[in-house]
């Protein structure tokens, strides 16, 4: 339980560092914009990512249901799936949280061996988040492909109608 208390104390710093790492996965110009512009209407991508990350940090510290975790992951992953990130690129942000926790708790970990065991348990939870995140990514990509296929079908159907081809006779 000591770990959860430390994480709660460091929550704003953990979130800020994690968001910085998440934004660093974008090209430098884009990352700069994502970091600077905080308004949800001027920068909806950063807002959605920040909301998802905030929820995940809260969940890691205080616990959450699978449905809540799914929703927080979806906030971030839906954007990355839409932007054609590969699965590994889209889910790398989950593992960045391990790095942030280790770095922020370095002093405490050096002084308390029992805390290291709690961190290992937390890292296993984060690994579970990554697995759930993969499900989210696949669902989002599947939906994207369905939309694209429907778009092509409508386009082809319109062209055939213009050409006078009746699909009912085929």
VMD Tcl script that draws the C-alpha trace (Angstrom):
set ca {
  {0.00 0.00 0.00}
  {2.95 2.32 0.47}
  {3.42 2.42 -3.29}
  {-0.14 3.63 -3.92}
  {0.34 6.42 -1.36}
  {3.59 7.53 -3.02}
  {1.95 7.44 -6.43}
  {-0.99 9.50 -5.15}
  {1.44 12.13 -3.81}
  {3.30 12.25 -7.12}
  {0.22 11.98 -9.34}
  {0.49 15.41 -11.04}
  {4.19 14.89 -11.79}
  {3.62 11.33 -13.03}
  {0.87 12.52 -15.35}
  {2.92 15.43 -16.68}
  {5.97 13.26 -17.39}
  {3.87 10.50 -18.95}
  {2.05 12.95 -21.22}
  {5.39 14.40 -22.28}
  {6.57 10.92 -23.31}
  {3.29 10.19 -25.10}
  {3.51 13.45 -27.06}
  {7.14 12.69 -27.94}
  {5.88 9.85 -30.17}
  {4.73 12.51 -32.65}
  {6.96 14.53 -35.01}
  {8.70 17.45 -33.19}
  {6.42 20.20 -34.56}
  {3.29 18.27 -33.68}
  {4.65 17.30 -30.26}
  {5.37 20.96 -29.51}
  {1.82 21.93 -30.40}
  {0.34 19.07 -28.37}
  {2.36 20.13 -25.32}
  {1.58 23.85 -25.57}
  {-2.05 24.13 -26.58}
  {-4.30 22.93 -23.75}
  {-7.71 24.10 -25.00}
  {-10.02 21.20 -25.81}
  {-11.39 22.96 -28.90}
  {-8.09 24.24 -30.30}
  {-6.32 20.96 -29.62}
  {-8.81 18.10 -29.27}
  {-6.13 15.43 -29.79}
  {-4.07 16.56 -26.79}
  {-7.23 16.99 -24.74}
  {-8.45 13.44 -25.46}
  {-5.00 11.97 -24.79}
  {-4.69 13.92 -21.53}
  {-8.16 12.80 -20.41}
  {-7.32 9.16 -21.10}
  {-3.93 9.40 -19.39}
  {-5.46 11.16 -16.38}
  {-8.03 8.39 -16.03}
  {-5.39 5.67 -16.35}
  {-3.12 7.23 -13.71}
  {-6.11 7.57 -11.40}
  {-7.05 3.93 -12.09}
  {-3.52 2.67 -11.45}
  {-3.45 4.43 -8.09}
  {-6.98 3.86 -6.82}
  {-8.24 0.95 -8.92}
  {-10.87 0.74 -11.66}
  {-13.11 -1.73 -13.42}
  {-12.13 -3.30 -16.73}
  {-14.81 -1.20 -18.44}
  {-13.31 2.01 -17.03}
  {-9.80 0.98 -18.07}
  {-11.09 0.15 -21.54}
  {-12.71 3.59 -21.81}
  {-9.52 5.41 -20.72}
  {-7.37 3.40 -23.11}
  {-9.88 4.02 -25.90}
  {-9.50 7.80 -25.44}
  {-5.85 7.52 -26.47}
  {-5.79 4.50 -28.76}
  {-8.70 5.58 -30.99}
  {-6.62 8.60 -32.02}
  {-3.53 6.53 -32.71}
  {-5.52 3.92 -34.67}
  {-7.08 6.66 -36.79}
  {-3.65 8.21 -37.41}
  {-2.36 4.88 -38.80}
  {0.10 4.15 -36.00}
  {1.24 0.53 -36.03}
  {0.06 -1.57 -33.06}
  {3.47 -1.30 -31.37}
  {3.57 2.47 -31.90}
  {-0.01 2.89 -30.72}
  {0.54 0.91 -27.51}
  {4.07 2.02 -26.60}
  {2.64 4.77 -24.39}
  {1.39 2.16 -21.90}
  {4.94 0.99 -21.23}
  {6.16 4.57 -20.84}
  {4.23 4.62 -17.57}
  {6.59 1.97 -16.15}
  {9.58 4.16 -16.99}
  {8.00 7.23 -15.39}
  {7.13 5.33 -12.19}
  {10.62 3.84 -11.89}
  {12.32 7.18 -12.47}
  {10.06 9.12 -10.11}
  {10.43 6.55 -7.34}
  {14.17 5.91 -7.81}
  {15.16 7.29 -4.36}
  {12.39 5.46 -2.56}
  {13.19 2.21 -4.36}
  {16.86 2.46 -3.41}
  {15.91 2.90 0.25}
  {13.13 0.30 0.52}
  {13.44 -3.21 -0.93}
  {9.82 -4.06 -0.07}
  {8.68 -1.20 -2.29}
  {10.45 -2.85 -5.23}
  {8.11 -5.84 -4.87}
  {5.09 -3.54 -5.01}
  {6.50 -1.87 -8.13}
  {6.86 -5.28 -9.79}
  {3.19 -5.97 -9.07}
  {2.28 -2.57 -10.51}
  {4.32 -3.31 -13.63}
  {2.34 -6.52 -14.09}
  {-0.87 -4.45 -13.91}
  {0.56 -2.11 -16.54}
  {1.36 -5.12 -18.74}
  {-2.30 -6.11 -18.39}
  {-3.26 -2.61 -19.54}
  {-1.15 -3.13 -22.66}
  {-2.99 -6.37 -23.43}
  {-6.35 -4.67 -22.97}
  {-5.03 -1.82 -25.11}
  {-4.31 -4.26 -27.91}
  {-7.98 -5.31 -27.85}
  {-8.98 -1.65 -28.03}
  {-6.62 -1.03 -30.96}
  {-7.94 -4.02 -32.92}
  {-11.55 -2.98 -32.36}
  {-10.80 0.57 -33.54}
  {-8.91 -0.60 -36.65}
  {-11.69 -3.06 -37.45}
  {-14.26 -0.25 -37.26}
  {-12.06 1.94 -39.48}
  {-11.82 -0.80 -42.12}
  {-15.59 -1.35 -42.01}
  {-16.13 2.36 -42.64}
  {-13.67 2.32 -45.55}
  {-15.28 -0.76 -47.12}
  {-18.75 0.79 -46.81}
  {-17.41 3.96 -48.42}
  {-16.00 2.00 -51.38}
  {-19.26 0.05 -51.75}
  {-21.29 3.28 -51.88}
  {-18.86 4.79 -54.37}
  {-18.92 1.75 -56.69}
  {-22.69 1.47 -56.39}
  {-23.06 5.11 -57.41}
  {-20.76 4.67 -60.39}
  {-22.64 1.58 -61.55}
  {-25.97 3.40 -61.27}
  {-24.60 6.30 -63.34}
  {-23.40 3.80 -65.94}
  {-26.88 2.29 -66.06}
  {-25.88 -1.09 -64.66}
  {-28.65 -2.69 -62.63}
  {-27.15 -4.82 -59.88}
  {-30.43 -6.69 -59.36}
  {-30.04 -8.35 -62.78}
  {-26.61 -9.79 -62.02}
}
mol new
graphics top color blue
foreach p $ca { graphics top sphere $p radius 0.5 }
foreach p [lrange $ca 0 end-1] q [lrange $ca 1 end] { graphics top cylinder $p $q radius 0.2 }
display resetview
